[in-house]
Amino acid sequence: MATASAIKEIVKKEPGGLIARAYAFAEKAHKGQLRKSGEPYFVHPLAAAEILHTWHLDDATIAAGLLHDTVEDTGVPLETIKKEFGDEVAFLVDGVTKLGHIKYRGAENETTSKAENLRKMVLALSEDLRVVFIKLADRLHNMQTLGALPPAKQKRIALETDEIYASLAYRLGMHNLSGELQDLAFPYMFPQEYRWLLSISKEHYEQRLKYLEKIKPEVEALLTKHGIKPLDIEIRAKRYSSLYKKLLKRDMDMGRIFDLVAMRVIVDTLPECYAALGVIHEMWPPLPRRIKDYIAMPKPNAYRSLHTTVIGPGGKTIEIQIRTQAMHDENEYGVAAHWLYKQRQAGGAPKGGERISGQKLAAELKWVQQLKNWQEQFTGQTTDPEEFMRSMKIDFFQDRIFAVTPRGDVFDLPAGATPIDFAYHIHSEIGNSAIGARVNGVVVPLDHALKSGDVVTIVTQKGKKPSEDWLRFVKTTVAMDHIRLALRKKMGSPAWVAAKAPSRAELKITVVDRVGLIKDLSGVIAQARVAILSFHTESAKGGKLHLNRVEIQTGDRKKIEKIAARMKEVEGVREVSYKVV
Ligand code: MN
């Protein structure tokens, strides 16, 4: 960590200011408290405030960062914070306090606890992003000082950091933070792998660094000669955690890692990005298929840059990333940088006052809207944390791809998404009436996995209805929901189906298969006068037993229990369980 304290500087410069007052208040409140490391507790909120300062956040956020543990850990009433520092700071401190400390309830409840924390983060996120920034700064410092905790705790915190906080930072476009959190977590999660990685890669790293340092002046001279002024040329080593992930995909072959150390060229304007790329390609031939234009087609977390891998002097490959300063700031600080620019455009110094709500960001970050929708879905009904986690995993944690319509509209989808997912993202009617698809001009099956950059044409036929089969392969909740809705309509709404909000249940029936079994099972459901929404069969392990998953349209537990009991009597049925969705 930097030795110079930017916060102490501010305190000195503006002794009566918000930050100075928060500093004095928090230092006094935490007096006598010690961290696990034995240091005075105040070191921690101060470090969190320093981190928030490096993200260029406003004074209110930095003050709240200093105060973030006072209510929770020193018993200062929130009212006092409000009186001393005003509504805005109190709102932020309260938000962080409500997010709370992670409560571990043992391994059997880990999913629940993770999901619950995640849910809280999402709620905070949609109210004011700054609460989440403070939480992320808090977590970053806790990870930097994780060594002081007992090993069992270290591992759990590291896992959670990797799974929740790093993913969230990534989704917020805070690339650097996301990588840093992953790198801090990695040695605790995989100590052996980490040691192995250090031993096999150290030499490679050193060689690559030396090589790129030698090339750097050549690149600088080349660009200058062509009238492009590089503002900065950075040489950056790949993080260990991301190297490890890549090695897993490349058969652990270091020779197949091209971006172990990359060169980052910052230029002044967008046209200069492309000009620099052209000039570099003229000098050194690019490797085919390794030119990536994330400017024309940004990553879903808004990352923008040009990437290329060229064959440099001595036949060695060099990965070069080219971007403007603004793109660079956004890539590093993500939403935080974005917010700063907005503030600057509004003409004010970043003094705060404006809440960064999920609503506002929704236009730029579609997934924020998606989170908000989930939030709405989950408020007003008891949250099933596992269900929440599942839907988050489907749409949130997986890698994303971009697919394009022939007209050039870009859709952001999870990896593995199919033409049907794509169709439903264009419009529900296109999804419902889809009968075929072409990818880059070639006819593909409807369950084909799309890749980034695919141009997808959906063939539709008027009046067609979706097939139940689609539920087996679609990857997005959007598609699933629309298909279910259309299937329900297709079946017609029987008179006994209540018009109010539909609820569903999923039955899991383990059977020894025989002819006529499915007919008998659906007979039981029909007898109970409940509509079947979907029905699929998969062979369970061993092959003898089959698992049927049946979605039915009722949330009435008595009814479901009755159905389950009747099913158990059907010949061949071994086990029946159910879950209300
Ligand atoms: Mn804290």
Residues whose N, C-alpha, C, O or C-beta is under 5 A from the ligand:
A	BS01	MN	D69 D138
